[in-house]
Amino acid sequence: MSRRCELTGKGPMTGNNVSHANNKTRRRFLPNLNDVSLISDALGRTFKLKISASALRTVDHRGGLDAFLAKAKDEELSANALKIKKDIAKAQTAAA
């Protein structure tokens, strides 16, 4: 399982643990990932995604999964999220 947010592309970062004696050892900063089910209004179904806590707040702020994916850049999305975005766009053009 990759430790990468499916919506924002946020992944592990590296840095140093610095002791009081100023010794430096390498460490990893992992993103705060959560398994969530998000509902698409256009498709009327739920999708299970592994996203970061900050991405979940952004999805709520933008008004749901459909609005978030409409503004999201394709290169940041996972293959699964990109497929969902294209299905939502297709359903919205068919409804209009």
C-alpha positions in Angstrom: 0.0 0.0 0.0 1.4 3.3 -1.0 1.3 6.1 1.6 0.0 8.7 -0.8 -3.2 10.8 -0.8 -5.4 9.8 -3.7 -6.8 13.4 -4.1 -3.9 15.7 -3.4 -0.9 13.4 -4.1 0.6 14.3 -0.7 3.2 11.6 0.3 6.0 11.0 2.7 8.7 13.6 3.3 12.1 13.2 4.8 14.1 15.2 7.3 16.2 14.9 10.4 15.7 14.1 14.0 18.0 16.5 15.8 19.1 15.6 19.3 20.1 18.0 22.1 23.7 17.3 21.2 22.9 18.3 17.6 23.2 14.7 16.3 21.2 14.3 13.1 19.5 11.0 12.0 17.2 10.6 9.0 13.5 10.2 9.5 10.3 10.2 7.5 7.3 12.5 8.0 4.2 10.4 6.9 1.0 12.1 5.8 -2.1 11.7 8.0 -4.1 9.3 5.8 -7.6 8.0 6.5 -9.8 5.5 4.7 -13.1 7.3 3.9 -16.2 6.8 1.9 -17.2 9.8 -0.1 -20.5 10.2 -1.9 -20.8 11.6 -5.5 -23.9 13.6 -6.1 -23.8 13.2 -9.9 -23.3 9.4 -9.8 -25.3 8.7 -6.7 -22.9 6.2 -5.2 -20.1 6.1 -2.7 -16.3 5.7 -3.3 -13.8 4.4 -0.8 -10.6 6.5 -1.0 -7.4 6.8 1.1 -7.0 10.5 1.6 -5.2 12.9 3.9 -7.1 14.7 6.7 -6.4 18.1 5.1 -7.8 16.8 1.8 -11.0 15.7 3.6 -11.4 19.2 5.1 -10.9 20.7 1.6 -13.5 18.3 0.1 -16.0 19.6 2.7 -15.0 23.2 2.2 -15.5 23.0 -1.6 -18.9 21.4 -1.3 -18.4 17.6 -1.8 -16.4 15.2 -4.0 -17.8 16.4 -7.3 -16.8 20.0 -6.7 -13.4 19.0 -5.4 -12.6 16.8 -8.5 -13.9 19.5 -10.9 -11.1 21.9 -9.6 -8.4 19.3 -9.0 -5.4 19.0 -11.4 -5.2 15.7 -13.2 -1.5 15.1 -12.4 -2.2 15.2 -8.6 -5.0 12.6 -8.7 -4.5 8.8 -8.5 -5.7 6.6 -11.3 -8.8 5.7 -9.3 -9.6 9.3 -8.6 -9.0 10.3 -12.2 -11.5 7.6 -13.4 -14.1 8.9 -10.9 -13.5 12.5 -12.1 -14.1 11.4 -15.7 -17.3 9.5 -14.8 -18.6 12.5 -12.9 -17.9 14.8 -15.9 -19.6 12.4 -18.2 -22.7 12.1 -16.0 -22.9 15.9 -15.6 -22.8 16.5 -19.4 -25.4 13.8 -19.9 -27.7 15.4 -17.4 -27.3 18.9 -18.9 
